Amino acid sequence: MRFWFSIISCLFLTSYAFGAESESLSELKARADNGEAEAQFMLGIKYEKGEGVRQDYAEAVKWYQKAAEQDFAGAQNNLGWMYAKGLGVEQDSDETLKWYRKAADQGDVRAQTNLGWMYVKGIGVGEDYNEAYKWYRKAALTGFQDAQTTLGMMYAKGLGGERDYEKSRMWYRKAAEQGSAQAQTNLGVIYNLGKGVPQDYAQAVKWYQKAADQGFAQAQFNLGLMYIDGDGVELNYFEAIKWIRKATEQGDVEAVFLMGWMHEMGHGVPQDYAQAVKWYHKAAEEEHVPARNHLDRVINFFRDSANEKDKFGQYNLGLVYQNGIGVDQSDTEAFQWYQKAADQGYTPAQYRLGTMYAKGLGTRQNNKKAAKWFRNAADKGFTEAQYDLGLMYEKGQGVAQDSIWAYTWLSLAAAELVSSQNDLDRLKLSMNEKQISEAETRITDWRLTNSHKMHKK
C-alpha cells in the first residue's frame, strides 16, 4: 500500500527555557532587584515555567520586560514569545515583532528563527519569503538546528527562491546530524522519493529509524510504510504495525487510517472488520476523506452480508449501530442485529445481546433473558459472559442467588480478567469451605469438558 510522503513543514516559535540551578531563588531575586539583566531574565524563566515558584505569566513578563529594556537579547526573544502567545499580556503581533527584531539584530538565533516565522506566516508584517529566508539563514549559519531544518524545507518547497533539493538535503543533514527528528524525517523523505538524489530506500529507512526512535510520529508512520512495502527492509507486517501503532498513540491521522486498513486486510494483526471500522471512524472524524470512503465501504459490506443472513455481518452491523460509527446511533437497530446473530449461535453476539437485556438498551430491561444469553456465551468459554453471569448469581439477578455458581463462573473468568479475581476474593469471604470445595469441583469438571472453548470479547 503506497502513501505519499510529504516534506514536513517545520516553522518554529522558540523561547529560552533554562534555569540557574546553582543559585538560590532568594539570591536570584536579590540580583534581579539590583538591576542585573541576566538575573531578571532567569527570574522571568522561573515564573514562566513555574520552576521553584508558582507559575505566573504576568510576573514573567514583568521581569522579561526589565531585562529586555536593558537590551538583553534572550529576554527580548522571550518577551516577544509572551506577546505572540498572549501569556501574561494581551496577544499583540506588533509587540511580538518589535521584540523579536531587537533580539535578532543582536544575533539571537531563536529570535532570528522566530522572526523568519513571522515573515513566513505574514504576522505583523506582509508575507515575505525572501525576508524569512534571510533570517533563517542567519540562524542556520550559526548551527541552530531549528533554523537549518526550516531552511531545508524552504529549499524543498521553493519558498523565497528556486526549489533546490541539493541545498535542502544539505541543510536537513546538518540539522539531522545534530539530532533534529524533523530534519531526519525530511531527509528520509528526500531519499525515499529520490528528490535531488538517487532513490535510496536504505538511506530513507536509516533516517526514519533515527527520528522514530525519538518518538517522532511522522517518522514512525513512514517507517511503518517501509515495512509494509518492503522498501529498504524486508517486508514485515508485524514490525510495520508496531511503528504505525506508536504513531497513532500521538494522534497521527494517517497512521490511524492505516491501522484500519491493516485490520481490514489482516496484516500484522488478525483480520478484524470491527476493529477496521473503529479505526476508519476515528480517522474520518478528523475529516480524513479516504477513511470516510473506506468506512462507508466496509459498513455497506456488513449490511449486504447481514441481509444475506451472515452472522458475522449481522454482529458487526450491530456494533456499528450500537456505537454510532458511520450511522446514526441506534440501540434498537443494534439489538435486532445482535439477536439475529445470536440466534445463529454466534458467541460474541450472544454476549452483546445479554448486555442489551441487562441494561435495557434497545429493548426492555430483563435480567432473566440477560442471564440466559450470558449462560449461552459462558458455556462456550466467553470470558466476559462468565464474569457477568457470576455477578448475576452472586446478586440473584435473573437467576436464583447461588454463591457456588457465582464462584464457579467468576473463577473461570479470572484467568483473563483481573476484575473477576478481585470479585472472587471478595466472594470467598462470605463462603464456607464446603461451598468453595463444591465450586472448585464444578470448575474442574467444566474445564475438562470445555477446555477447547476459549473465547474473548
N, C-alpha and C positions, 0 to 999 in steps of 0.2 A: 504494500500500500504506500503510495508516494504522496507526501505532503510537500508544500512549498516552504522552503526555509527562507526566512527573511532576515535581513540585517536589522538588528535591534537598535532602535533609536535610544541614545544614551545622553540625554541632556540633563545636566546636573544643577542642583542648587545645594551648596555645601556650606557648612559652618564649622568653625573650630570647636572641638569638644574634648578638652583635656584639663587636668587639674594639677595643682601644686601639692602633691601628696606629702612632701616632707615638711610642709608648713602648716601650723595650726590655723583654724578658722579665725581665731582672735588676732593672731599675728597678721594674717592676710587682711583682715578688716582694718587693722591699725595702719598698715601701709597704704591701703586704699583711701582711708580718711585723710592720710597725709599727702594725697595727691599723686601717688605713684601710678602711672598709666597701666603698667603691666599688672599690678595688683588689682586695679579696678576692672581690668579685662578678665582676669582669673576669677574674681568675685562674681562678675556677671555670668560666667560659665556655670559657676556653682548654683546660682539662683535659677538659671535657665534649665539645668539638668536635675536640680534637686539633690545635689551631692553635698551631704553634710548639713544641709539646710532645707527648710520647706520650699518646695518649688514655687517660684514667684516670678512670673514673666515680667511684670511691671518693675520689680526690683532689678531684674536682669537688665532691662532696657535702661534703667537709671545709671547703672554702673558702666554699661557699654557706651552710653552717651558721654559720660565723663571722660572715658579713655579715648573715645573717638574724637572728641573735641581737642585732644592733645595729639592728634594725628597718629594714634596707634592703629596700624593697619588691620590687625586681627579684629579689634573691636569695631572698626568701621565695617568690615565684612559682616560680622555677626549682627550688628545693628541693622544693616541692610536686610539681612535674613529675617530679623524680627518684623520689620516692616513688610517684607514680602509675604510672610505667613500670617501677619496680624496677631502676633503674640505679644501681649502686654501693651500694644498700641493698635490704633486703627490701621488696617491694611492700606498701604499708600505706595503706589508704584513710583511716584516721583521721588519720595524719600529713599526708597529702595535703590533706585538708580543712582541718586546722589552719593550715597554712602559706598555702594559698590565701586563707583568710579573713583572716589577718593582713595580707596584701598588699592584698586587696580593700578592706578597711576603710581603707587608706591611699590609696585611689583608683587603684590599679594596674589598668589596663584589661584587661591579659591575665589577671590573677588574677580579676578580676570575670567575665570571659568563661569562664574555666576553672571558676569556682565555679558559674556558671549551668549548665555542662555536667554538673557533679556532681549538681545537683538534677534535671536532665532525666533522667539515667540512674539516679538513685537509688543512687549510690555513696557509701557512708559516711554517707548521710542517707536519709530517706524520699523517694521520688519526689515532687517538688513543683514543678509547672509555674509556679505563681504566684511562688514564690521564685526560680526560674530566670529568669522574666521580669524580675523586679526587678533582678537583677544584669546581665543582658544589656542592659537599658535604660540602666543607669548607664554602662556602657562605650560603648554606641551613641551616647549623647548627647555624648560627647567626640569623636565622629567615627571611632571604631575600627571599621574596615570588617568585621572578622570578626564582631563583635557585631551590627552592623547587618544583616548577611546572615542571621544566625541569628534575629534578632528578626523579620525579614521572613518567615522560614519559620514561626515560631510563629504569627504572624498568619494566614498562609495556611492553616495546619492547625488553627487554633483551639486552640492549646495555651496554657493559662493565661488563657483568656478566649474571647470570641466570635470566630469566624472573620471576618476583616476584610481583604478583598483590597485595598481602597484604601490602608490603612496598610501592608499587606505591600508593595505596589508602591512606596510612598514610601520605605521602608527599603531595599528592594532597589536602588532608583535611587540613593540616597545612596552605597551601597557600590559599585554598578556604576560610578558616575562617578569613583570612586577607583581603578577597575581591577580590582575583585574578579571573577574569572571565574565563580565560583559565583553571585554575585548577578546578573551579566549573563545567565547561562543561565536562572536562575529568572525574571528579568524577561521574558526572551524567552518563557518558558512562559506567563506571565500574558497577554501579548499574543496568543500563539498560540491559547490556549483562550478568550480573552475573559473572563477572570476579573476582574470588577470594573471592566472597561474594555471599550469596543467591540473586537471581534476585529480585530486588525490584523496581518496576516501580514508586511507590510513591516517593521514595528517589531520583530516577532519575529526576522526574519532579521537585522536590524541588530544586535541584541544577541547572537544566537547567533554571528554572524560575529566580533564583538569577542572573545568568550570562546574561540571555536575558534582564532582567530589566536594565542591564548596557549597553545594546546595542551591545552585542557580537553576531555576525551574526551566527556562528555555533550553538550556544545555541538556538537562535531564530528558526533556521531551525529544530533542534532536538525537540524543544518544539512543534512546529507545527506538526511534525510527531506523537508525542504522542497524540495530539488531533485528528488526523486523524484515528489512530488505537484504540483510547480509552484505552490507556495503562496508568494506574496511575491517569487518569482523565476520566470524561465522554466524550464519543465521541462528538466532536463539530467542524463541518467543518468551521463555521464562526470564531471561535477562532483560528482554525488552520491557516486559510488563513491570519488572522491578523498578526500572527507571521512570516509566510512564506513571506508575502509581506515586512515586516521590513527587513528580511534577503536579499531579492532581491535588496532593496534600497542600500545595501552595496556591491552589486556585487557578492553575493554568487551564484555560477553557479548551484549548486544542487537545491537551492531554486528557481532559475529561471526556471529550468526544471520542478520542482514540480508545479509551477504556471501554466505552460502549461497543465499539467495533471489535475489540479483542474478545469481549464476552459473546458477542453475536457469532463470531467466527470460531470461537473455541481455541484461540491462540494464546498459549501460556496459562490458560485457565480452562476449567470445564465449560463447554458451551452452555450458556445460560441466558435465554432471551429476556427473562425478567430482570436480570442484572443489566443487560444491554439497554433495556428500556429506561431503567433508573439513571444510567449514566448519560444516555442521549437526552433525557428530560432535563437533567441538571445543566447540560451544555446549552440546550435550547432556551432555558430560562435566561441565559446570558446573550440571547439573540444570535446564537450560532446557527446560521442557516442550514449548513449540511446536517447538523444534528437534528434540527427540526424535520428535515426531509427523511432522515433515517428513522426517526421516531414514528412519523406517520406511516412509513412503510411497514415497520415491524408491528405496529398496532393493527394495521389492516390485515397483516398476516395472521395475527391472533384471531381477529374477528372472522376471517374466512375459515380458518381451521376449526374455530369454535362452532361455527354454523354447520360444519361438516361432522359435528359431534366428536371432535378430537378432544380428549380430556385435558391434554397439556394446553391447548389453545384456550379451552374454557377456563382453566385455572388462571392462566396468565392474563386473560381478559378481565377476570375478577380482580386480580391485583391492580391492573390499570385503573379500573373504576374505583376501587377502594381508596387508592392513593391519589386519584385525580391527575394521572400522568397522561398528558396529551388529550384528555377528555374532561368533561365536567364531572367532578367527583359525585359518585352516587353509590351509597351503601346498598340501596335496593338492587341496582344492577349487579353489584359485586356479589351480593348474596345469591342471586339467581344463577350466576355462572359458577360460583363455588358449589352450589347444590348439584348442578349438572355433572361437574367433575367428580364430586364426592360420590354421587350415585353410581359412577363407573368404577369406584374403588380407588380413586387417586388419593393417596395418603395426605399429602400436603393440603389438598382441598378439604379433606375431612377435618383436619385440624382447624383450618381457617373457618369452616362452617361452624365448628364448635365455638370458636371465639365470637362469631357473629351472634350466636344464640346467647352466649354468656353475657354479652354486653348490650344486647338489644339493638344491634346495628343492621339495618335493612330488614328487620323482622321483629316480632315481639320477643321480649326477653324471656328465655325459657331454659332454666338450669337443667331440667331433665333431658331435654334434647341436646344441650351442650355436652352433658356428661356422656350421652350415647355416642356422639361423634368423637369426643376425646378418647373414649374407650376403643372405638374402631381404629383410630390412628395409633393409640398407645399399644394396642396388641400387635401392631406391625413395627414397633420399635421407634416410633417418632418421639424424640426426647421431650420436646415442649409439651406434647399432648400428655405424656406420662406425668410431667410436673404439674400441669393444670388439673389433671384428674386426681392426683394425690392431694392437692389442696381441697378439691371438692369433697373427697372422702373425709378429710380432716374436719371440714366445716359442716358437713352434712348438706351440701348444696346440690340438689338434683339427684342425690343418692342418699341412702341411709348413712348416718355418721359411722365411720369404721376406721379406727386408728391403725388396725393391722393392714388394711388395704392402702390407707394413706401412706404408711411407712413403706409398703412394698413399691408403690409407684414412685414415691419421692426418691427412694434408694436407687431404683433403676435409672431415674433421670439424673441423679447426682454424678454419674460417670461423665456427663457432659456439661452440666450446669452447676456452677458454684452456688448460685442462689438456692438450688434444691438441697445441697448439702447443709446449708445454713438452716433451712426449714426442717430438714431431717433431724439435725441436732436438737432443735427446739422441741420437736415432737417426741423425741426419745425421753425427755424429762417427764412426760406425762404417761409413759407406758411401763408396764412391769416386764420382768424377764420372760415370762411365758408368752406374752404378746409379741415381743421382739423376736423370740425364737420361731414362732409361727410365721411371722413376716419373712424372716430370713429363709425359711423353708420354701415359701412361695416364690421368693426371688430366685433361689437356686433352680426350682422347677421351671420357672419362666425362662431363665437363661438357657437351660438345657434344651428346651423346646424351641426357643426363638432366637438362638444365637446368630442366625443369619439375617435377622431383621434389625437393621441399624439405619434408621432414617434420621436426618437432621432437618431442621426448618430451612 
